Amino acid sequence: MAEAPTNPVALAAESTVATRMSAPPSFDVADFPVPTGREEEWRFTPLERLRGLHDGSAAATAGGSVKAEVTTPEGSGVTVETVSRDDARVGKAGTPVDRVAAQAFSAVEKATVITVPAEAVLTEPVRVSVHGEGGVTFGHTVFRIGAFAEVVLVLDHTGDTVRAANVDFVVGDGAKVTVVSVQDWADTAVHCSQHNALVGRDATFKSVVVTFGGDVVRIHPRVTYAGPGGEAELYGLYFTDGGQHQEHRLLVDHSAPNCRSNVAYKGALQGADAHAVWIGDVVIQAAATGTDTYELNRNLVLTDGARVDSVPNLEIETGEIAGAGHASATGRFEDEQLFYLMARGIPEEEARRLVVRGFFAELIQQIGVPDVEERLIAKLTAELERSIA
């Protein structure tokens, strides 16, 4: 698949993040109009399948439940608190940017705050598992990472629910954080979540978003920088089956000088009406001199009837940058790769599996948690078996 970088200057002239949003960020759901599907940020989303998360009807009937568990390494000093929504730590990393995120904030009375102390170096992950047990649920989780701490956070979503949530990551100066968010919902689940990361001076934030399950999944990772020298790496892997809608909308807002970001999302699709959406917005503000950024989205279509919408956007307000670019590509199997493998005695079906595994391999390696990697490889293998069955 040939990757075709676009002209960032021309693209910035065509569309800006500000004009593509129907309302400014707000914690108040009343500040957002009910979306109709004509808005830029909603035009790809099947609103009728959000089960009322977008228009308030889900909040009026909320009564579902999730089983949530937080596991921390023994002796790590990590604390877990339940606090009121008006706690000063809640919402510090970012403000809701659409009606569903604002609805999630307005609907919760309590939030979970998980704090990793400064200079702590954790050798085992902090794990948060959310298992849906039906109905409509809302949530808000805050991760506070102290200065110079090092930690891996694993968020695991399973079961069945209609859920809207906000997740905040406040990354202290010099800290190193890896977040792995797995969406492995039941086929009927609906999940909308805004991830807000505030990256401190000289800190490193790596996010790996993995989406397999769910009827509709809409994840919105957003990164801002609290000081110079910050680095963000945003990786994503999704496998979209027939009838599923999986949407990943990213924003990296470079407002501080000498920061870096790298985005790489890859998806595979199979089956009738499989629909994947990837929106990648990168903004380099005038003060963000010395910025170095790149974003990539690649999609592999395995069968007829699948659809991909991939929209990279790069906006540059200063010419004093180290580098900036983006690329998007969508295609089928490359016949040359299949021919190469089959010519060496590998059956066609196995050759196809190898091509897809190789397509995702570099992203799975970014996870760095062996049991999660093994689980995802097994899941990917099962999906490939279905595609060639």
C-alpha positions in Angstrom: 0.0 0.0 0.0 1.5 3.3 -1.1 1.4 6.0 1.6 0.6 9.4 0.2 1.6 12.3 2.5 -0.6 15.3 2.0 0.4 18.9 1.8 0.1 20.2 5.4 -0.1 23.9 4.5 -2.9 23.3 1.9 -4.8 21.1 4.3 -4.6 23.6 7.1 -6.1 26.2 4.8 -9.0 24.0 4.1 -10.1 23.1 7.6 -9.2 24.1 11.2 -10.0 22.3 14.5 -11.8 25.3 15.8 -14.2 25.7 12.9 -14.9 21.9 12.8 -16.3 21.8 16.3 -20.0 22.7 16.9 -19.3 24.2 20.3 -16.3 25.2 22.5 -15.2 22.8 25.2 -17.3 22.8 28.3 -18.2 20.7 31.4 -21.8 21.6 31.0 -23.8 19.4 28.7 -26.3 22.2 28.1 -23.6 24.1 26.2 -23.6 21.5 23.5 -26.5 21.2 21.0 -27.9 17.8 20.4 -26.0 16.5 17.3 -27.9 15.8 14.1 -25.1 14.1 12.2 -24.5 17.1 10.0 -21.8 18.5 12.3 -18.2 17.8 11.3 -17.4 15.9 14.5 -20.4 13.7 14.2 -20.8 13.2 10.4 -19.2 9.7 10.5 -21.0 8.5 13.7 -24.2 6.4 13.5 -26.1 8.5 16.1 -29.1 6.1 16.1 -26.8 3.4 17.4 -25.5 5.4 20.4 -28.6 4.4 22.4 -29.3 7.9 23.6 -25.8 8.9 24.8 -25.9 11.9 22.5 -29.3 13.3 23.2 -29.8 12.9 26.9 -32.2 10.0 26.8 -29.6 7.5 28.0 -28.8 9.6 31.1 -32.5 9.7 31.9 -32.7 5.9 32.0 -29.2 5.2 33.5 -29.3 2.3 35.8 -26.8 -0.2 34.5 -23.8 -1.4 36.3 -20.1 -2.2 35.7 -17.8 -4.3 37.8 -14.6 -2.1 38.2 -11.4 -3.4 39.8 -8.1 -1.6 40.3 -5.0 -3.7 40.9 -1.8 -2.0 42.1 1.6 -3.5 42.6 2.3 -4.4 46.3 4.4 -1.8 48.1 4.2 0.6 45.2 2.7 3.5 47.1 0.0 3.9 44.6 -3.3 5.3 46.1 -6.8 4.8 44.9 -9.5 7.3 46.0 -13.2 7.9 45.4 -13.8 11.6 45.3 -16.7 14.0 44.4 -17.0 15.3 40.9 -16.1 18.9 42.1 -12.7 17.7 43.4 -10.0 20.0 42.0 -8.2 17.1 40.5 -11.1 16.0 38.3 -11.0 17.5 34.8 -7.6 19.1 35.2 -6.2 17.3 32.2 -8.9 18.5 29.8 -12.4 19.7 29.2 -15.2 17.7 27.4 -15.2 18.6 23.7 -18.5 17.0 22.7 -22.0 16.4 24.1 -21.4 12.8 25.0 -18.2 13.6 27.1 -20.0 16.5 28.8 -23.0 14.2 29.5 -20.6 11.7 31.1 -19.1 14.4 33.3 -22.5 15.7 34.3 -23.9 12.3 35.0 -21.3 11.1 37.5 -21.3 12.2 41.1 -18.1 10.4 42.0 -14.7 9.9 40.3 -11.8 7.6 40.9 -8.4 9.2 41.4 -5.4 6.9 41.1 -2.1 8.5 42.2 1.4 7.3 41.5 3.9 9.0 43.8 6.8 11.1 42.5 10.0 9.2 41.6 8.3 5.8 42.0 9.5 3.3 39.4 6.9 0.5 39.1 8.0 -2.9 37.7 4.4 -4.2 37.4 1.5 -2.4 35.7 -1.4 -0.7 37.5 -4.5 -2.4 36.1 -8.0 -1.1 35.8 -10.7 -3.5 34.6 -14.2 -2.4 33.7 -16.7 -5.2 33.0 -20.1 -4.2 31.8 -23.1 -5.9 33.3 -25.8 -4.3 31.3 -27.7 -1.0 31.1 -26.3 2.5 30.8 -23.3 3.6 32.8 -21.0 6.7 33.1 -17.6 7.1 34.6 -14.6 9.4 35.3 -11.1 8.2 36.1 -8.1 10.4 36.9 -4.5 9.1 36.8 -2.0 11.4 38.5 1.6 10.5 37.8 4.2 12.2 40.1 7.3 13.9 38.8 10.0 11.4 37.5 7.8 8.4 38.2 7.6 5.5 35.7 4.5 3.4 35.3 2.5 1.3 32.9 -1.3 1.6 33.1 -3.6 -1.1 31.6 -7.3 -0.3 31.1 -9.3 -3.3 30.1 -13.0 -3.1 28.9 -15.1 -6.2 28.6 -18.7 -7.2 29.0 -21.8 -5.5 27.8 -23.0 -1.9 28.6 -23.9 1.4 27.0 -21.1 3.6 28.5 -19.7 7.1 28.3 -16.6 8.0 30.2 -13.8 10.5 30.6 -10.3 9.4 31.5 -7.6 12.0 32.6 -3.9 11.5 32.7 -1.9 14.2 34.5 1.8 13.4 33.8 4.3 15.1 36.1 7.5 16.7 34.9 10.1 14.1 33.8 7.7 11.2 34.3 7.4 8.2 31.9 3.9 6.8 31.3 2.6 4.0 29.1 -1.2 3.6 28.8 -2.7 0.5 27.2 -6.5 0.8 26.7 -8.2 -2.4 25.4 -11.8 -2.3 24.1 -12.8 -5.9 24.0 -16.5 -5.5 24.5 -19.4 -7.8 23.7 -20.8 -7.4 20.3 -23.8 -5.3 21.5 -21.9 -2.8 23.7 -21.6 0.9 23.0 -18.6 2.8 24.3 -17.7 6.5 24.0 -14.7 7.9 25.9 -12.6 11.0 25.9 -8.9 10.5 27.0 -7.2 13.7 28.1 -3.4 13.7 28.7 -1.6 16.7 30.1 2.1 16.1 29.6 4.6 17.8 31.9 7.9 19.3 31.1 10.4 16.7 29.7 7.8 14.0 30.4 7.0 11.0 28.1 3.5 9.8 27.5 2.8 6.7 25.4 -0.7 5.6 24.6 -1.7 2.3 22.9 -5.4 2.0 22.1 -6.6 -1.5 21.0 -10.2 -1.9 19.8 -11.8 -5.2 18.8 -15.3 -5.5 20.3 -18.5 -3.5 20.6 -21.3 -2.5 18.3 -20.2 1.2 18.4 -16.9 2.4 19.9 -15.8 6.0 19.7 -12.5 6.9 21.4 -11.2 10.4 21.5 -7.5 10.7 22.8 -6.3 14.2 23.3 -2.8 15.5 24.3 -1.7 18.9 25.5 1.7 20.0 26.9 2.2 21.7 30.2 5.7 22.7 29.5 8.6 22.3 27.0 10.4 19.1 26.1 7.4 16.8 26.4 7.0 13.8 24.2 3.8 11.9 23.2 3.5 8.7 21.2 0.0 7.6 20.3 -0.4 4.1 18.8 -3.6 2.3 17.9 -4.7 -1.1 16.6 -8.3 -1.9 15.6 -10.0 -4.9 13.9 -13.4 -4.0 12.6 -15.9 -6.8 11.9 -19.0 -6.8 9.8 -21.6 -4.3 11.2 -19.2 -2.8 13.7 -18.5 1.0 13.9 -15.1 1.8 15.4 -14.1 5.5 15.5 -10.8 7.0 16.8 -10.5 10.7 16.9 -7.2 12.2 18.0 -5.9 15.6 18.8 -2.3 16.6 19.7 -2.2 20.3 20.6 1.4 21.6 20.5 1.3 24.8 22.6 4.8 24.6 24.2 8.2 24.7 22.5 10.5 21.8 21.7 7.9 19.1 22.1 7.5 15.9 20.0 4.6 13.7 19.0 4.3 10.6 16.9 1.0 9.0 15.9 0.6 5.6 14.3 -2.8 3.8 14.0 -3.5 0.7 12.0 -6.7 -1.1 11.3 -8.0 -4.2 9.5 -11.6 -4.6 8.4 -13.8 -7.5 7.3 -17.4 -8.2 6.6 -20.4 -6.3 5.3 -20.9 -2.8 6.8 -17.7 -2.9 8.8 -16.9 0.8 9.3 -13.7 2.3 10.7 -13.1 6.0 11.2 -9.8 7.7 12.0 -9.5 11.4 12.5 -6.0 12.7 13.3 -5.7 16.4 14.2 -2.3 18.0 15.0 -2.1 21.7 15.9 1.2 23.5 16.2 0.5 26.9 17.8 2.7 29.9 17.3 4.5 29.5 20.6 5.4 25.8 19.8 8.7 26.5 18.1 11.0 23.5 17.7 8.0 21.0 17.4 8.7 17.7 15.7 5.5 15.7 14.8 4.3 13.0 12.4 1.0 11.0 12.2 0.2 7.9 10.2 -2.9 5.9 9.6 -3.0 2.7 7.5 -5.9 0.4 6.9 -6.1 -3.1 5.4 -9.4 -4.1 3.9 -9.8 -7.9 4.0 -13.3 -8.3 2.3 -15.8 -6.5 0.2 -18.4 -4.4 1.9 -16.1 -2.7 4.4 -15.6 1.1 4.6 -12.8 3.3 5.9 -12.8 7.1 6.5 -9.3 8.4 7.3 -8.8 12.1 7.7 -5.4 13.5 8.8 -5.3 17.2 9.6 -2.1 19.3 10.3 -2.3 22.9 11.3 0.9 25.0 11.6 1.0 28.5 13.0 4.8 28.9 13.0 7.5 28.2 10.5 10.1 27.5 13.3 9.6 23.8 13.6 11.9 20.7 13.5 9.5 18.8 11.3 5.9 18.0 10.6 4.0 15.5 8.3 1.3 13.0 8.0 0.2 10.1 5.8 -2.9 8.0 5.3 -3.3 4.8 3.2 -6.1 2.2 2.7 -5.8 -0.9 0.5 -6.1 -4.6 0.2 -3.5 -7.4 0.4 -0.5 -6.7 -1.7 -0.4 -9.5 -4.3 3.4 -9.4 -4.3 3.6 -10.3 -0.6 1.2 -13.2 -1.1 3.0 -14.4 -4.1 6.4 -14.2 -2.3 5.1 -16.4 0.5 3.2 -18.9 -1.6 6.2 -19.3 -3.9 8.0 -20.7 -0.9 5.4 -23.3 -0.2 3.2 -21.5 2.3 -0.5 -22.1 1.6 -2.6 -19.1 0.7 -4.7 -19.0 3.9 -1.6 -19.1 6.1 0.1 -16.5 3.9 -2.8 -14.2 4.4 -2.5 -14.7 8.2 1.2 -13.9 8.1 0.6 -10.7 6.1 -1.9 -9.4 8.6 0.1 -10.3 11.6 3.1 -8.6 10.1 0.9 -5.5 9.5 0.1 -5.2 13.2 3.4 -6.6 14.7 5.1 -3.3 15.3 2.1 -1.9 17.2 1.6 -4.9 19.4 5.3 -4.7 20.3 4.7 -1.2 21.7 2.4 -2.6 24.4 5.3 -4.0 26.5 3.0 -6.1 28.7 3.5 -9.8 27.8 0.1 -11.1 28.9 -1.7 -8.4 27.1 0.3 -8.9 23.9 -0.4 -12.7 24.0 -4.1 -12.1 24.5 -4.3 -9.7 21.6 -2.3 -12.0 19.3 -4.8 -14.8 20.2 -7.7 -12.4 19.5 -6.2 -11.4 16.2 -5.6 -15.0 15.2 -9.3 -15.8 16.0 -10.5 -12.9 13.9 -8.3 -14.0 10.9 -9.7 -17.5 11.2 -13.2 -16.0 10.8 -12.1 -13.9 7.8 -11.0 -17.0 5.8 -13.5 -19.5 7.1 
